[in-house]
Amino acid sequence: MQQLTAAQIVDSMPQTFLPQRARGINLTIRLELAGEGGGNWQLTLADGSLRVKEGTGHTVSAVIKMTGRSFAEMMQGQADPKALQAVGGMEVLGLPAVAIGLASLFNLNEQQVPVAKPGGMSGRQRVLAALRGLPVDRIPCALFAENYFLLGAPPEIAQGVIEAPRQLGMDIILRHVPVLQSADLGFLGALGSFRSPVEYSKESEGDRVVEKIKTPRGVLTGVSAFTKSVGWIPHPVKHAVETREDLMILRYAMDYLSPGDLSPAYEGFNLVDQAVGDDGIATPSLNNSPLMHAVETVAGLTHLYYLMQDEPVLVDEILTMLAENHLKVVEAVAQSPAQVVVTYDNTSTTLLSPEVFKKYCLPYLNASADILHSHGKIHLVHMCGKLRNLRDGIAAGRFDGIVDVSPGPTGDWPLDAAVKALPGKSVCGGIDATTFVSEDMEAVRAEVSGVIERAKPYRGVLLGSGDCVPRGARVENIRLIRELVETLGSYYA
C-alpha cells in the first residue's frame, strides 16, 4: 500500500459513515501533529458526517498530540494507538480512548474490511448471550489478541487492537477502554489522586518509569521498567513499600487520597464501541482488589506478607481505606454506557492462598459486583493464574463470570473443569499460551478440539486465550483455532 502523509490521510477521510458505525458519535477532535508531514486539524463528527477544518479551534472534546509520521503509521494499520500511548508516542487529552476509535473508523489499510463470519448471530450478540448464559449459535472465539501479540505479529496482520482480531475473525472483547477521565491502572497512580500536602509524580527515565508519593513524613518511590520480552507494559523492579517506615508513610498519605477525576469520558468509549461494531464489545477496566494491588505493584509479594505479619492492624486499615476509594471508582464506572465491566484481579494461588482470597479479595469483588449489578452491568473478573484450589471461593462470588482461565502449564484449571465448578457463571479462556507458539499443528488440533468438545455441553462458555495471545504466536495456529470453533463449536451443524 502507498505510504501517505498525515495531510493526505486527513484529506482522504470519508465525509460520511455507514449508519451502524456512526450511532451516537458527536464530538470534535483536534489533531496537533508535530514534525515532518504534521500540521493542525479539527475534526468534527456529528450525525454520521465528518467536517475537517485546518488550524486549531477552542471548543473540542479531545486533543491528540503526536508526530505526523506516527499518525500516518497509526492510520495505515502499522502502529497501534494503545501501544503508542503506553510508550509515550502519543498524548491524548480529554477522552483517553478516542485515538483507538479514530484509528479504527478511518483506517486506510484495505485489510481492515470486516471478516464475514458464518452463523446466525453477530459477534456482539454471541458474546453477550454467552456471558448471560443464553443459547448461542456456536461457542464464541474471543482470543485476547492485543498488544503482546501485535509486537511479534507478521507484517500482514494490521497493528490495531480492533483491526487484528477482526482480520482474524475473532468475536472481539476489547479490553481497557476508559469511560472516565482518570484512567490510570496498575501502579502507584492507580491508588487515586492525592491532595496537598501529599504529591504524586511520574517520570520516564529511559526504559524506566519512576513514580513518587511525596509527603511531609517521607517519600515513597516505585520503579518499573520496560523489557525487550514485554515491550509495551513496564513491570515493577522496585516497590514503593518495603519496610515498616514505608508503610507508615503510606498510611499518612491515605488520609489525603481521593479517587481522582471521575468525570465521564463516554464519548471516547462510544467511539471505540461503535468502531468494534457488530464484531464484539468494548469493555472498561477496574483496578484489582486492594490486596492484589498491594501484592503486584505497591509492596510486592514478599514485602507485603511480611508486613501483614508484623503490622496486621496497620495493613488492614490501609487496605480498607483503599477499598473505600476504589469502590467510588466502581460506582462511577457503573454509570457508564458499557454493558460489560472487567476487574483485573490477576488471581492465582502463586500470589495468595484460598484463605487470603476469601478474607481480602472476595468481599471487595462482591461489593463491586453489587454496585455494577444495580446499574444493569455484567461483571467479569480477570483471573489468569492457578485457580483450581480457589474454586470454592470463586464459586461464592457474586460476579457474573471469570475470563482468561488457563490450563497447564501457565494455569491449572481447564475450561470445562472451571465452567463445571461455577454453575451460573460464564467462563472465558481454555487455551494456554504455549499452544499459540507450538509448531506441532496436529497437537494443536487435538488439544483445541478436546477443549471445545469437553466445554461445549455447558452454557456460558467462551473460548479464549489464557490471558493474552502471546508475543510470537503463530497466525497458522490462530486460524486453525478459528476453524475448529466454526466446525466443532457449532450448535447447529
Secondary structure, 3 states (H helix, E strand, C coil): CCCCCHHHHHHHCCCECCHHHCCCCEEEEEEEEECCCCEEEEEEEECCEEEEEECCCCCCCEEEEEEHHHHHHHHCCCCCHHHHHHCCCCEEECCCCHHHHHHHHCCCCHHHCCCCCCCCCCHHHHHHHHHCCCCCCECCECCCCCHHHHHCCCCCCCCCCCHHHHHCCCCEEECCCCCECCCCCCCHHHHCEECCCCEEEEEEECCEEEEEEEECCEEEEEEEECCCCCCCCCEEEECCCCCHHHHHHHHHHHCCEECCCCCECHHHHHHHHHHHHHHEEECCEECCCHHHHHHHHHCCHHHHHHHHHHCHHHHHHHHHHHHHHHHHHHHHHHCCCCCEEEEECCCCCCCCCHHHHHHHHHHHHHHHHHHHHHCCCEEEEECCCCCHHHHHHHHCCCCCEEEEECCCCCCCCCHHHHHHHCCCCEEEEEECHHHHHCCCHHHHHHHHHHHHHHHCCCCCEEEEECCCCCCCCCHHHHHHHHHHHHHCCECCC
